[in-house]
Amino acid sequence: MSTAKKEYKRVTVKSLVDMKATGEKISMLTAYDYTMAKIVDSAGVDVILVGDSASNVMAGHETTLPITLDQMIYHASSVVRAIYRALIVVDLPFGSYQSDPKEALRSAIRIMKESGAHSVKLEGGKEIKESIKRILNAGIPVMGHLGLTPQSIYKFGTYTVRAKEEQEAEQLLEDAKMLEKLGCFAIVLEKIPAKLAKQVAESVSIPIIGIGAGPEVDGQVLVLHDMIGMTHEFNPRFLRRYLNLYEEMSTAISQYVDDVKTQDFPNESESY
């Protein structure tokens, strides 16, 4: 059972570790722009992820691969200007860290210096160990990401659940322990069996944030636009829609169009 919510003036990486220690669940949502980030922060979300999912949600790409480092810095900068409380984590985009640890460090430094964000997130385990070490050695907090890693979608060929087979599950658990040992402050587990996610959460002292990883982890993350129903084509099992903004906004905009066409808007009180 989670304990009562503690009020943090500013959420830090230490705050998240403390939350895990006390049993308080961690809330995490994406945001990509100033207006939405301001709403998310004021609502009390603990962590805001400036995700490379902006490639899909904001730019309409099929995958997360096309978004660039410059674009991620732009989105992160917009979010930073809105925030008073939440910890901001920024995804390092595809191609900015996988091949060269020095390039990974340069990419992470650019995000921190140019956006003002608090930390970065990288997808992968042992194959990016050296990149993570370089970034951590520079004093930059790192969040890991295991399980379904969308930047590797063409390697997997599908968005189905990962680590269902024993060998992959063992590797994931090993990678999680390695990320903790390296010094990562938290790990996202995406779309893996709930039983395995629970095992990982119990095996490490750092927070485990789940998305499609069941309830027995230390926190949850969703893409904001999915959670509030601005998107409507994406319907995975793990998604709970708290609003249906697609329908509400479509209705409101249609009404606006009608009002303009019929000269109902603007009326006398809305004119100078």
C-alpha positions in Angstrom: 0.0 0.0 0.0 1.2 3.5 -0.8 1.6 6.0 2.0 -0.1 9.4 2.0 1.2 11.9 -0.6 4.1 14.0 0.7 4.3 17.6 -0.5 7.6 18.4 -2.3 8.4 22.0 -3.0 10.6 20.7 -5.8 10.8 17.1 -6.9 14.4 15.9 -7.3 16.1 12.5 -8.1 16.5 12.1 -4.3 12.7 12.7 -3.9 12.0 9.7 -6.1 14.3 7.4 -4.2 12.6 8.6 -1.0 9.2 7.9 -2.4 10.2 4.3 -3.2 11.6 3.9 0.3 8.3 5.2 1.9 6.0 3.4 -0.5 4.6 6.5 -2.1 3.8 5.9 -5.8 5.4 8.1 -8.4 3.3 9.9 -11.0 4.8 10.7 -14.4 3.4 12.1 -17.6 4.8 13.4 -20.9 4.6 17.1 -21.9 6.1 18.8 -25.0 5.0 22.4 -24.7 4.7 25.3 -22.3 0.9 25.4 -22.0 0.4 21.7 -21.3 3.4 21.4 -19.1 2.1 24.2 -16.9 -1.2 22.4 -16.4 0.5 19.1 -15.7 2.9 20.7 -13.2 0.2 22.6 -11.4 -1.9 19.3 -11.1 0.9 17.8 -8.9 2.6 15.3 -11.3 5.9 14.3 -9.9 7.9 13.8 -13.1 7.4 15.3 -16.5 9.0 13.3 -19.4 9.8 15.3 -22.5 9.6 12.2 -24.5 10.8 11.4 -28.0 7.1 10.4 -28.4 6.8 14.0 -29.5 7.9 12.6 -32.9 4.5 10.8 -33.0 2.3 13.1 -31.0 3.5 16.5 -32.1 5.0 15.8 -35.5 2.9 12.9 -36.8 5.7 10.5 -37.5 5.1 6.8 -37.5 7.9 6.1 -35.1 10.1 8.0 -32.6 13.2 7.7 -34.8 13.0 10.9 -36.9 13.0 13.5 -34.1 16.3 15.3 -33.7 18.4 16.5 -30.8 17.7 20.1 -31.7 13.9 19.4 -31.7 14.1 17.6 -28.3 16.0 20.6 -26.9 13.3 23.0 -28.3 10.5 20.9 -26.7 12.4 20.6 -23.4 13.1 24.3 -23.2 9.4 25.0 -23.7 8.5 22.7 -20.8 11.2 24.0 -18.5 9.8 27.5 -18.7 6.5 26.2 -17.3 7.7 24.2 -14.4 7.8 25.0 -10.7 7.7 21.6 -9.0 8.1 18.5 -11.2 11.4 16.8 -12.1 12.0 17.1 -15.8 13.5 14.1 -17.7 14.4 14.4 -21.4 14.8 11.5 -23.9 18.0 11.4 -25.8 16.7 10.8 -29.3 17.7 8.0 -31.6 21.2 8.3 -33.0 22.5 10.7 -30.3 24.0 8.1 -28.0 24.0 4.6 -29.3 27.2 4.5 -31.3 29.7 6.6 -29.4 29.9 7.3 -25.7 31.6 10.7 -26.4 28.7 11.6 -28.7 26.3 10.5 -26.0 27.9 12.8 -23.5 27.9 15.7 -25.9 24.2 15.1 -26.6 23.3 15.0 -22.8 25.4 18.1 -22.1 23.5 20.0 -24.9 20.2 19.0 -23.4 21.1 20.1 -19.9 22.8 23.4 -20.9 20.4 24.5 -23.6 17.1 23.4 -22.1 17.6 23.7 -18.4 16.2 20.2 -17.9 17.1 18.1 -14.8 18.0 14.7 -16.3 18.1 12.5 -19.4 16.6 9.1 -20.3 18.3 6.5 -22.5 16.8 3.3 -23.9 18.8 0.0 -23.5 20.9 -2.1 -21.2 24.4 -3.5 -21.5 24.8 -2.4 -25.1 24.8 1.3 -24.0 26.7 0.8 -20.7 29.6 3.0 -21.7 27.4 5.9 -22.9 25.6 5.8 -19.6 28.9 5.8 -17.6 30.1 8.8 -19.6 27.0 10.8 -18.9 26.9 9.9 -15.2 30.5 10.7 -14.7 29.8 14.2 -15.9 27.2 14.6 -13.1 24.1 14.3 -15.3 21.3 12.2 -13.8 20.2 9.3 -16.0 16.9 7.4 -16.1 17.1 4.0 -17.8 14.5 2.4 -20.1 14.1 -1.4 -20.6 11.5 -3.7 -22.0 9.9 -2.4 -25.2 12.3 0.3 -26.4 10.5 2.2 -29.2 13.8 3.4 -30.8 14.5 -0.3 -31.6 11.1 -0.9 -33.2 12.7 -2.0 -36.5 14.8 -4.5 -34.6 11.8 -5.9 -32.8 9.4 -5.6 -35.7 6.4 -5.2 -33.4 5.1 -3.3 -30.4 4.0 -6.5 -28.6 4.9 -7.4 -25.0 8.6 -7.9 -24.4 10.5 -10.4 -22.0 7.8 -13.1 -22.0 10.5 -15.7 -22.7 12.8 -16.7 -19.9 16.1 -15.7 -21.5 14.9 -12.2 -22.4 13.4 -11.8 -18.9 16.7 -12.8 -17.2 18.6 -10.4 -19.4 16.2 -7.6 -18.5 16.6 -8.3 -14.8 20.3 -8.3 -15.2 20.3 -5.0 -17.1 18.1 -3.4 -14.4 20.6 -4.4 -11.8 23.5 -3.1 -14.0 21.7 0.3 -14.4 21.3 0.6 -10.7 25.0 -0.3 -10.1 26.1 2.3 -12.7 24.2 5.0 -10.8 20.9 5.5 -12.7 18.3 7.1 -10.4 15.3 5.3 -11.9 14.2 2.9 -14.7 11.2 2.9 -17.0 9.9 -0.6 -17.8 7.7 -0.6 -20.9 5.2 -3.3 -21.9 6.5 -6.4 -20.0 4.7 -9.0 -17.9 3.5 -7.6 -14.6 5.1 -10.5 -12.7 8.5 -9.7 -14.1 8.1 -6.0 -13.4 7.3 -6.7 -9.8 10.4 -8.9 -9.5 12.6 -6.1 -11.0 11.1 -3.5 -8.6 11.8 -5.7 -5.6 15.4 -6.5 -6.8 16.6 -2.9 -7.0 16.6 0.1 -4.6 15.9 2.7 -7.3 12.4 3.5 -8.5 10.8 1.5 -11.3 8.3 3.4 -13.4 5.9 1.2 -15.4 4.0 1.7 -18.7 2.1 -1.5 -19.4 4.1 -3.2 -16.6 1.3 -3.8 -14.1 0.6 -2.2 -10.6 3.5 -3.7 -8.6 6.1 -1.1 -9.5 7.0 2.2 -7.9 5.2 4.5 -10.3 3.4 4.9 -13.6 3.9 6.9 -16.8 1.5 7.6 -19.7 1.6 9.8 -22.8 -0.5 12.9 -21.8 -2.2 13.1 -25.2 -3.3 9.5 -24.9 -4.4 9.8 -21.3 -6.7 12.9 -21.9 -8.1 11.4 -25.1 -6.7 13.9 -27.6 -5.5 10.9 -29.6 -8.1 8.3 -30.3 -6.6 5.7 -32.7 -4.2 4.3 -30.1 -5.9 1.8 -27.8 -3.4 -0.4 -25.9 -4.6 -2.4 -22.9 -2.5 -0.4 -20.5 -4.0 3.0 -21.4 -6.7 4.5 -19.2 -8.4 7.5 -20.8 -9.4 10.1 -18.2 -11.0 12.4 -20.7 -12.3 12.3 -24.3 -10.9 15.6 -25.5 -10.9 14.5 -29.1 -14.6 14.4 -29.2 -15.1 17.4 -27.0 -12.7 19.6 -29.0 -14.2 18.4 -32.3 -17.7 19.3 -31.1 -16.5 22.8 -29.8 -14.6 23.5 -33.1 -17.6 22.5 -35.2 -19.8 24.8 -33.1 -17.4 27.6 -33.7 -17.5 27.0 -37.5 -21.3 27.1 -37.4 -21.4 30.3 -35.3 -19.0 32.0 -37.7 -20.9 30.9 -40.8 -24.3 32.0 -39.4 -22.8 35.2 -38.0 -23.7 34.3 -34.5 -20.1 34.9 -33.5 -19.1 37.5 -32.6 -22.2 39.0 -31.0 -22.7 42.6 -29.7 -21.2 41.8 -26.3 -18.1 40.3 -27.9 -17.5 43.4 -30.1 -15.8 46.7 -29.3 
